[in-house]
């Protein structure tokens, strides 16, 4: 979702791409992941729990992520997600696909 209640859907695979890239940098729990994406995007992107957690579950099932129990900064039990080798490979593929798509969009807008 975008700021000022303006809603735009992300392109297919965008959420997974952002999750993989973020977790590739550093393992974290779901809430921290959503807050990180929001902060890095200057609050232009807000990932809702209803989208985030199903995506994380799909990615765990696909073998792109693994998780373990940990503690949050507030000393609460949380599930910490990290990228697997298969997830790192998928991330490379998604970045390549995104770059091609973005190049095509740039040509159309030129």
C-alpha positions as CSV (number, residue, x, y, z in Angstrom):
1,X,0.0,0.0,0.0
2,X,1.1,3.5,-0.5
3,X,1.0,6.6,1.7
4,X,-2.1,8.8,1.8
5,X,-4.4,5.8,1.5
6,X,-3.5,5.5,-2.2
7,X,-3.5,1.8,-3.1
8,X,-1.4,0.3,-5.8
9,X,-0.8,-3.4,-6.2
10,X,2.8,-4.6,-6.5
11,X,3.8,-6.4,-9.6
12,X,3.7,-10.2,-9.3
13,X,6.7,-11.4,-7.3
14,X,7.5,-8.0,-5.8
15,X,6.7,-9.0,-2.2
16,X,8.8,-12.1,-2.5
17,X,11.7,-10.2,-4.1
18,X,11.7,-7.6,-1.2
19,X,11.4,-10.3,1.4
20,X,14.3,-12.4,-0.1
21,X,16.5,-9.3,-0.5
22,X,15.9,-8.1,3.0
23,X,16.4,-11.4,4.7
24,X,19.5,-12.1,2.5
25,X,21.1,-9.1,4.2
26,X,20.0,-10.1,7.7
27,X,17.7,-12.7,9.2
28,X,14.8,-11.2,11.1
29,X,11.2,-11.8,12.3
30,X,8.1,-10.9,10.4
31,X,7.2,-7.6,12.2
32,X,10.8,-6.4,11.9
33,X,10.8,-7.3,8.2
34,X,7.7,-5.3,7.6
35,X,9.0,-2.3,9.5
36,X,12.4,-2.5,7.7
37,X,10.7,-2.4,4.2
38,X,8.5,0.5,5.4
39,X,11.4,2.5,6.7
40,X,13.8,1.8,3.7
41,X,11.0,2.8,1.2
42,X,10.5,6.1,3.1
43,X,7.1,4.7,4.1
44,X,5.9,4.4,0.5
45,X,5.6,0.6,1.0
46,X,3.6,-0.8,3.8
47,X,3.4,-4.6,3.9
48,X,0.2,-5.7,5.7
49,X,0.2,-8.8,7.9
50,X,-2.4,-10.4,5.7
51,X,0.1,-10.4,2.8
52,X,3.3,-10.8,4.7
53,X,2.7,-14.0,6.7
54,X,1.1,-16.0,3.9
55,X,4.0,-15.0,1.7
56,X,6.5,-16.1,4.3
57,X,4.6,-19.5,4.7
58,X,4.7,-20.0,0.9
59,X,8.4,-19.2,0.8
60,X,9.1,-21.6,3.7
61,X,7.1,-24.3,1.9
62,X,9.1,-23.6,-1.4
63,X,12.4,-24.0,0.5
64,X,13.5,-20.4,-0.1
65,X,13.4,-19.6,3.6
66,X,14.0,-21.4,6.9
67,X,13.0,-20.3,10.3
68,X,13.9,-20.9,13.9
69,X,12.6,-19.6,17.2
70,X,14.3,-16.6,18.7
71,X,13.6,-13.6,20.9
72,X,12.6,-10.1,19.8
73,X,14.2,-6.9,21.0
74,X,11.3,-6.8,23.5
75,X,12.2,-10.3,24.8
76,X,9.2,-12.0,23.2
77,X,9.4,-15.3,21.3
78,X,9.4,-14.8,17.6
79,X,10.1,-16.8,14.5
80,X,13.3,-15.7,12.8
81,X,13.4,-16.1,9.0
82,X,16.6,-16.5,6.9
83,X,17.3,-17.2,3.3
84,X,18.4,-20.7,2.2
85,X,20.7,-21.5,-0.7
86,X,17.6,-22.2,-2.8
87,X,16.3,-18.8,-1.7
88,X,19.5,-17.0,-2.7
89,X,19.3,-18.7,-6.1
90,X,15.7,-17.6,-6.5
91,X,16.6,-14.1,-5.4
92,X,19.2,-13.9,-8.3
93,X,16.5,-15.1,-10.7
94,X,13.9,-12.6,-9.5
95,X,16.4,-9.7,-9.7
96,X,17.3,-10.6,-13.3
97,X,13.6,-10.9,-14.2
98,X,12.8,-7.5,-12.5
99,X,15.7,-5.8,-14.4
100,X,14.4,-7.1,-17.7
101,X,10.8,-6.0,-16.9
102,X,12.0,-2.6,-15.7
103,X,14.0,-2.1,-18.9
104,X,10.9,-2.8,-20.9
105,X,8.8,-0.3,-18.9
106,X,11.6,2.3,-19.3
107,X,11.4,1.8,-23.1
108,X,7.7,2.2,-23.2
109,X,7.9,5.4,-21.0
110,X,10.7,6.9,-23.1
